Amino acid sequence: MNLDIDLNADLIPESYWRSAWACSECVHQPNVNTALMHVIKMQALEELRKQLAYTPFRSKVYMEFNQRDHYISQLTEEGRFIDLSDSFKDLNVAILRLATIAEPFHWSREKPLQDENLKSRIFKGVSYYCKMEADREDTGATRFHGSVFAIPVAAVNLFFFFLDDMEAVEKVTMEDPLTREVHKQLSRCALQAWTLPLRGDHTDSHPISPERFRQHVWWVGGNALTYRPSFYAAVVLQSVEMIDTMTHVVSHIFTPTSHTNSNVSFWNEGICADGFGWGHGPQAYNSGYPKDGILSGLNIIKELKGTPWEEEITCGNMDWLINFIRGLSWSHYKGWDAPMQSRHIFTRKMKDDVSYIYDLAQLLIENFSYLLTEEQLKEMNDLLDYKDIQRMDGYPSGYYKGVRYFWNNDDLIKKTDKLYFYLNMASNRCDGVEFAHIMADKLNLFTADGSYVIARDGTEWAESKGAWELASLPGITARYIETAKLVPATNWSGYNSIHPYAGGVARNDNGAAGFIFEKVDQKSVDGAGVIHEDGSNEIFGVKAYKSYFIMEDTIVCLGAGISDYRPELGSEIRTSINQTKWATDILYHTAGSPSIETFGMDNNGVKVTLKGYESSSKDIPWVKQDGILYAVLPEHTSGEVVMLAEERITHWELLNFSNSQADNELCPIFQIWVNHGQAPAQSKYSYLMYAGDQKPQSYLASNPVQIISNTTKLQAVANNNNSLIQAVFFDHETTCITESLKMKVSKPAVVMLEQEGDKLFITASDPYQDVNLDELIIYLTIPLVGVGITIDNEWHAVPIKMPGIPVVGKPNTVVVNIIAV
C-alpha cells in the first residue's frame, strides 16, 4: 500500500517506539524488525485491516445513542449538531452520534447506504468534532476515560465504515480535501488509545512500547485491551510497531500477579496466583477487568493467526490461565454471583452470566491446544460440553468443588452441590470492594469486613439483598446503623483492614481462616487523582478478631476482642449471623426453654430473643430455617441473641445508581444476630451453622464441635473425636491444648490437623505472607515420624516449607505418620 508517509510520520513519529530501545526503565523491550520483515508485516497488516473492518468493534459503546433520525435532523449542512454545544461533554456525545448515524454506510453491508448529502454532513462533523477532541490541550487524568475508550472506539468504527474512502486517501487516489481531513482526524482520535492520558513517566515519550501496558490501572486488564481499542487502533493506523507491541503484551498477560510480585509481574492487575483476578487495584474483580483483558488478549492472538506475528507469540504453558478459569467458577453459584465483588453487587438483575468462562475455554482450545496436556484439554472440552460449572464432577478437590482458600484475596470458599459458603475477609494487602454512588453501588461499606453468604441454591442472597440492612451483612461485626441513614459515597479502593493478618487453609471438605478486623479510616487517591468526600463515620471504630472453621457440613464462627474504640459514635455493636431470604417455617429453641417452637410463614413476622444479655444458661439456643441450623454457643458468647423474621420493603434505589427507576416490593427476610451492646470491650461470640441432614436435637446432642479457645491470641476448634483440629494462631507464643494433644507454632499461622488412620495431614499457611519466611514449624505432643521431624522433650517439630514468590500465602500440606503407643 502506498501510504501517505508524511502524514503518518507526523502523526506517529519514530521516537514513539525507537526511544524505548535505549530506555533504561523499560524492562520489556519492543521487537526490532529487519527491513524485509517490516515489508512482509505491512502487507499482512493491510489484509488484517480489511478482515477486521467487516465487523464493528464494541459498537455497544454508542448503542445507547439510538435516536438516529433525531440526530440526523439536528446535523446541519456544516456538520454541527444544533442541539449540542462545543463543551467537552457534548463533544463526546457528538462523536458517538456520528458513529451511530454512519453505521448504515458500512461497506460490508449487503446494501450500504447511498446518501451523499448525509455522508458529506457526517464527514464535516467528523472533521470538526474529532479535530476539536484531538486538539484539546489537557492530556492528564481529565482525559480518562472518554478520550481513550469511547471516542477511539467510535473513531475506529467510523474508519471501518468508510474504509474504501480512507484507503483511497492512503493510496493517494483521493484528492478530496474533506475526505483527507476525515482520515487525519479519525487517525488522531484512534491514536489517543495509545497516547492518553499522559502517565507522567518514561512511557509518555515512547507510548508504542510494552511498558506502556504495564504497572498502571489505566493500562492493564480490560482497560488496556478491551475498553481501550488499542489493537484495533493499531490496525487502523497500519502500524507494524504497534502490532509488535500488542504481540509482546498478549504473550505475557497469562502470567500471575500477587502481593509479593506485583511490582515485577507483567500486569499488576490480572490473573492472580491464587486463581482469582484483580481489577482496579488488588481487589477481586473476577467478572470484570481481569477476565475482559484476558479474553481480549486471546481474541487478539486469534486474529493474528496466519500472520507473521503468529510466530512471535510466546506464551509458554497455560497452567495459570487454566487455574484462572477454575478460579472464576468459585465466585458463582447456581446462576448467581456471590455478593462480594465489583461495584455492581446491588444492581437489580435477573441472573448472572458466566458465559465468559466458556468463552475463555473455547479460545484457549482454539489458540493453544498444542500447549495443553491431555487432561487439560479434556477439562476445557468438558466445560464447553456441559456449559454448566456445577456439573464439573470427577476433578480433584479444589478445581471446581470442595474447599479452597484464595490467599491473594483473603477469601475462603466451600462449594458443593448442596452447600455454598463464601467468606470475604480483609487485610491491609487487599483493597476492599469499590463503589461509586454517581454511577454504580452506593454503599459497599461492609463487604470486605468478614461478610459471607451461606446458601443451598443461590437465591438466598439474590432474592433478599434488595431489602438488606447493610450494617448487618452476614458475618460482619459492625456498629448498627439503618441503611437509609448511611451516606452514599465513592471509594474506588473500598475499605479494608489496617492489619496485615489474614490467612487460611483448605483441603478437601475442610478449611479454616481468620483475620484481625479494624476498618481503615481513610481513602486512597483514585485513578484520576481524586480523593472523594467522606461518608458515614459510624462505620469506623470497631475491632474484632474473627475466625471461621469449615468442618464438612458445619461452619463454626468465632469472634473475640470485640471492642468499640469510638463509643461517641453511639449505637450498639452487632455480629450478624445471617440475613437472608425467609423461605420456610422456622423451628427454634430459646436458651433455658424446655420446648421447641415453630413459626410458620403464614404469619406476619416474629422477633425473638433467643438468649438474653444476663443469661448464664449453658443451654444452646438454636434456629433452623431453609435447611440451615444456627446454634449459638453461650459459654463463648457475650451479648443478646436475637432472631427476626419479617416482610420488608426493598430499597433498591439506595443501593445502586442504576436502580433509580427499579420497582420495590415486599421481601420476606430472616435475620439472626448477636447484640454486643453499646461500647463493648473485649466482647466475644461463638456460633455454628449446620447444613447437613440431621435433626437439630440429635445433631447438637452429639456435641459435634469443641471450642478449644476463643481469645485474641488463639481461636481453635475440634470435632467430637479430635480427628479434625483447626487453629488460628494470632500469637505464636500461645499453646493450643486439646483432649488428645498440645500444639504450638514457630510463627503466627493458620493450621489444620486431619487424622485419617495412622496418617496426619498438617496444612498450614502464613497469614502475614512474609517473603522471608521459609518454613513454619508445627510442634505437636504426639509421636510422629516423617521427613525433617525433630524431637525436643515432649514436642515433635514438623517443618512445613512455605511457598515462595508468587504464591506466598498459599497453604501447604505435609503428611506424617502417627506412631502407635
Summary of the structure (lengths in Angstrom):
residues: 821
radius of gyration: 29.6
end to end distance: 85.2
largest distance: 97.5
contacts: 2908
relative contact order: 0.07
helix: 31%
strand: 25%
